[in-house]
Amino acid sequence: MADLPIETIFEILTRVPAKVVGRSRSRVLLIDDLTCSVHPIIFQSYDYGPRSIVTLPFDHQNNDVSILSHLNGLLCVCLNHTNELLLWNPTTTAFKRLSTPDSLGIYINNLDAVGLYADDADDYKVLHIKRRWGVYESYVYSRELNFWRNIPFLTRQEYLSPNFYWSPGTFCGGTLYFTLCECWVGGTNVVICFDINSEQFKEISFPPVPSTGFVQGVLVNVKNELHMFATTGWFEITIDLWTLKEDYWIKVLSCPPIPPISLSLWGDITHYVTNGNWFVMTKLGKLFTIEMDTKPFEILYPVTWFRGYKGAVFVETVVSPSI
């Protein structure tokens, strides 16, 4: 392949499934006020490798880019100064604006939810759940058709309250999953499921965690099985790992209580390592690993620290954000 023209190589790679192209190229993308950088993950030392500066290919302002969802090397991001949604591949720098003149593809932080998925025909799609003026609406964007369409979305009236916080969507086994959590002690917490084939929504229960403090569930796809790190507590935080089996949650691991300074309530599970270790990244960029094979009192420790960054773990591919 080294003797082929670069245009031919690119054409071949774009026709190869993303999971094949990028299987061993997991990286961390971090965005601060002025720069965007990519760091390889060094699994042996649980740390980042030397950074590479990435030029953002779209017009932006300082502290302007929020990463909402990622799948197979594609990122769905929002430009905060315009609220526009974009699909972006940091590896190829290609991007696609998803906003339309009639205000589709416009994302409002703390009100909306977004999930990125791929159907059986390898058409990458974005599900956008919008909460506006006491009404929920949901839309699906198709990369192949370059078109937004409305789909029915029925839910309980109380979920319209701004006290409910939506997580980003996690794609697993033909379903997009979202946590929907009420932002006070003892509030309601549920999981909303979107079947990508029937395009129907349903609600399932949250894992049976104590409601004596703030509760957050972080979803992650591990080898096509859905897991949740459920955090609960006030002055001390308890972390439990659950796995979903036919709409029921089974506890896999329970950590002892830890002080909030060790792991923020707003930590995100961003990557799963095949040797049994998990990466946990707070929204401030502090990275932790959880070693699944050690005793519970030894499983949580910091790896490195970045200040003021927003980021995500993604797999390097050449999947295009547009056809």
Buried (B, 14 or more C-beta within 10 A) or exposed (E): EEEEEEEEBBEEBBEEEBEEBBEEBBBBBBBBEEEBBBBBBEBEEBBBEEBEEBEBBBEBEEBBBBBBBBBBBBBBBBBBEBBBBBBBBBBBEBBBBBBEEEEBBBBEEEBBBBBBBBBEEEEBBBBBBBBEEEEBBBBBBBBEEEEBEEEEBEBEEEBBEEEBBBBBBBBBEBBBBBBBBBBEEEBBBBBBBBEBEEBEBEEBEBBEBEBEBBBBBBBBBBEEEBBBBBBBBEEEBBBBBBBBEEEEBEEEBEBEEBEBEBBBBEBBBBBBBEEEBBBBBBEBBBBBBBBBEEEEEEBBEEBBEBEEBBBBBBBBBBBBBBE
